[in-house]
Amino acid sequence: MDQISPLTAKQGYGLRKGNKDDLDDIIQVHFDGFIDEPMDNYCYPSRFKHQDDHFKWLRKEYEYYLDNPQKYMVHVVDVLEQPEKGGNRKTMALAVWNIAVLAIAPAALDRGLDERNDADQKHVEAYIKVASKRYEPHGFFFRWAEKQINLSVLAVLPEFRRHGVGTMMVNWGINVAAEKGWPVTVCASPLGQLLYARLKFNVIGTEMIQAEGEEGSFSSAVMILFPEGRFQN
């Protein structure tokens, strides 16, 4: 799974594995790329007011992904700014793949809900409760157990959307899964759903997140793509 397309002059951007030297860029892409993301709006409504706090815990989250490469694959896309002048590369997209969905990391992710100011604790806990059931009996993805690759995060800076960047990132997972005969799974926001539908993902359900006793909620389209368009495992 380490074979990733190199940067090409024709495209002007390329996909590579992320590392801890990329953390500042990764956090910024997440923040700017998810400004209109329903899940972030629901779970982290004060992230703009408490941006330093939000960045602190985003760093911990992505450090966690990078510290557990047996379970997570972090990718970034760079663009070469002003290539005619030998410009620098700018990171403008990221993806996190769960490549071993049933594997248990050595330690759980600490989300800092008791101390951070950017999050709505009740909303985050409601999200975690629902998301944790995806691979359990009767969960949306249980049927395929460990024989699936899950796209957990996909973010592209707004000014680089509709340039084929998201497609390039998703195609990596599609190709890896196809080699194994596995499906690719994802829970998609409305914006993401447009991309995945174009790539022939099928909607198999809706995941609703709603804190107990509240009217507010958000939902995600539960989607899956089988190799060669098959709808059976």
WOWO-V14020 format. One record per residue. N is the residue number from 1. OMEGA is omega as a letter, one per 20 degrees, with the letter a starting at -180 (999 if undefined). Layout:
{{N | OMEGA} {N | OMEGA}}
This chain:
{{1 | a} {2 | a} {3 | a} {4 | a} {5 | r} {6 | r} {7 | a} {8 | a} {9 | a} {10 | a} {11 | a} {12 | r} {13 | a} {14 | a} {15 | r} {16 | r} {17 | r} {18 | r} {19 | a} {20 | r} {21 | a} {22 | a} {23 | r} {24 | r} {25 | a} {26 | a} {27 | a} {28 | r} {29 | r} {30 | a} {31 | a} {32 | a} {33 | a} {34 | r} {35 | a} {36 | a} {37 | a} {38 | a} {39 | r} {40 | r} {41 | a} {42 | a} {43 | a} {44 | a} {45 | a} {46 | a} {47 | r} {48 | r} {49 | a} {50 | a} {51 | r} {52 | r} {53 | r} {54 | r} {55 | r} {56 | a} {57 | r} {58 | r} {59 | r} {60 | a} {61 | a} {62 | r} {63 | r} {64 | r} {65 | a} {66 | r} {67 | a} {68 | a} {69 | r} {70 | a} {71 | a} {72 | r} {73 | r} {74 | r} {75 | r} {76 | r} {77 | r} {78 | r} {79 | r} {80 | a} {81 | a} {82 | a} {83 | a} {84 | r} {85 | a} {86 | a} {87 | a} {88 | r} {89 | r} {90 | r} {91 | a} {92 | r} {93 | r} {94 | r} {95 | r} {96 | r} {97 | r} {98 | a} {99 | r} {100 | a} {101 | a} {102 | r} {103 | r} {104 | r} {105 | a} {106 | r} {107 | r} {108 | r} {109 | r} {110 | a} {111 | r} {112 | a} {113 | a} {114 | a} {115 | a} {116 | a} {117 | a} {118 | a} {119 | r} {120 | a} {121 | a} {122 | r} {123 | r} {124 | r} {125 | r} {126 | r} {127 | a} {128 | a} {129 | a} {130 | a} {131 | a} {132 | a} {133 | a} {134 | a} {135 | r} {136 | r} {137 | a} {138 | r} {139 | a} {140 | a} {141 | a} {142 | a} {143 | a} {144 | r} {145 | a} {146 | a} {147 | r} {148 | r} {149 | a} {150 | r} {151 | a} {152 | a} {153 | r} {154 | a} {155 | r} {156 | r} {157 | a} {158 | a} {159 | r} {160 | r} {161 | a} {162 | r} {163 | r} {164 | a} {165 | r} {166 | r} {167 | r} {168 | a} {169 | r} {170 | a} {171 | r} {172 | r} {173 | r} {174 | a} {175 | r} {176 | r} {177 | a} {178 | r} {179 | a} {180 | a} {181 | a} {182 | r} {183 | r} {184 | a} {185 | a} {186 | r} {187 | a} {188 | r} {189 | r} {190 | r} {191 | r} {192 | a} {193 | r} {194 | r} {195 | a} {196 | r} {197 | r} {198 | r} {199 | r} {200 | r} {201 | r} {202 | r} {203 | a} {204 | r} {205 | r} {206 | r} {207 | a} {208 | r} {209 | a} {210 | r} {211 | a} {212 | r} {213 | a} {214 | r} {215 | a} {216 | a} {217 | r} {218 | a} {219 | r} {220 | r} {221 | r} {222 | a} {223 | a} {224 | r} {225 | r} {226 | r} {227 | r} {228 | r} {229 | r} {230 | r} {231 | r} {232 | r} {233 | 999}}
